Amino acid sequence: MDKYNLKELEEKLNRCKNMKLEDVTLDDVDEISSIKIDRRKSSNERILDFIMKVKNPYIFKVNGKLVRISFSDTDKTAEDCITNVLKSLYR
């Protein structure tokens, strides 16, 4: 994990966290399907790689549509939330 500049990544997160969707254009963000992360790495390294590679880790494109993610202070994981959304969509 020495290859990560954690202070720089933290600054990037802080800078991007409060950006509003209205203030972002499609050219300002990455298409999520174009981001390649090595699945053989630990989950922490995959997260750091993602933050490092994307222009904004909170806002990205999915099939050309802007998507903004945020996190709440709960015990639920992102995977739990996504699974629940998919289950409700495909009943």
C-alpha positions in Angstrom: 0.0 0.0 0.0 3.1 2.2 -0.1 2.3 3.3 -3.6 -0.8 5.2 -2.5 -0.5 8.8 -1.4 -3.2 8.7 1.2 -3.1 12.4 2.0 -3.6 13.2 -1.7 -6.5 10.7 -1.9 -8.1 12.1 1.2 -7.9 15.6 -0.3 -9.5 14.4 -3.5 -12.3 12.8 -1.5 -12.9 16.0 0.4 -12.9 18.1 -2.7 -15.3 15.8 -4.6 -17.6 14.9 -1.8 -19.7 18.1 -1.8 -19.9 18.6 -5.6 -23.4 18.9 -6.8 -24.7 16.9 -9.7 -26.0 20.1 -11.3 -22.4 21.5 -11.4 -21.0 18.5 -13.3 -21.1 17.8 -17.0 -20.8 14.4 -18.7 -17.2 15.3 -19.7 -16.2 16.0 -16.1 -16.7 12.3 -15.0 -15.7 8.8 -16.0 -17.9 6.1 -17.5 -18.0 3.5 -14.8 -17.7 0.6 -17.2 -14.3 1.9 -18.4 -12.8 1.8 -15.0 -10.7 -1.4 -14.6 -9.8 -2.6 -11.1 -7.7 -5.7 -10.4 -10.0 -8.1 -8.5 -7.0 -10.0 -7.2 -6.1 -7.1 -4.9 -7.5 -6.7 -1.4 -10.7 -4.8 -1.0 -8.9 -1.9 0.5 -6.5 -1.7 -2.4 -9.4 -2.0 -4.9 -11.1 1.0 -3.2 -7.9 3.0 -3.2 -7.3 2.1 -6.9 -10.8 3.2 -7.8 -10.4 6.6 -5.9 -7.1 7.1 -7.6 -8.3 6.3 -11.2 -11.6 8.2 -11.4 -12.0 11.9 -11.8 -14.6 12.0 -9.1 -15.3 8.9 -6.9 -18.8 10.2 -6.0 -20.1 11.1 -9.4 -19.7 9.0 -12.6 -21.6 8.0 -15.7 -23.5 4.8 -16.1 -24.6 4.3 -19.8 -24.1 8.0 -20.3 -26.3 9.1 -17.3 -24.8 10.9 -14.4 -25.0 9.1 -11.1 -24.1 10.5 -7.7 -23.4 8.2 -4.8 -23.4 9.1 -1.1 -22.9 7.1 2.1 -24.9 7.0 5.3 -23.6 6.1 8.7 -25.1 2.6 9.0 -24.0 -1.0 9.2 -25.4 -1.7 5.7 -22.8 -2.3 3.0 -23.1 -0.8 -0.5 -23.6 -4.4 -1.7 -26.5 -4.8 0.6 -28.1 -1.6 -0.7 -27.6 -2.4 -4.3 -28.9 -6.0 -3.8 -32.1 -4.6 -2.2 -32.6 -2.1 -5.1 -32.1 -4.9 -7.7 -34.5 -7.2 -5.8 -37.2 -4.5 -5.7 -36.7 -3.7 -9.4 -36.9 -7.3 -10.6 -39.7 -8.8 -8.6 
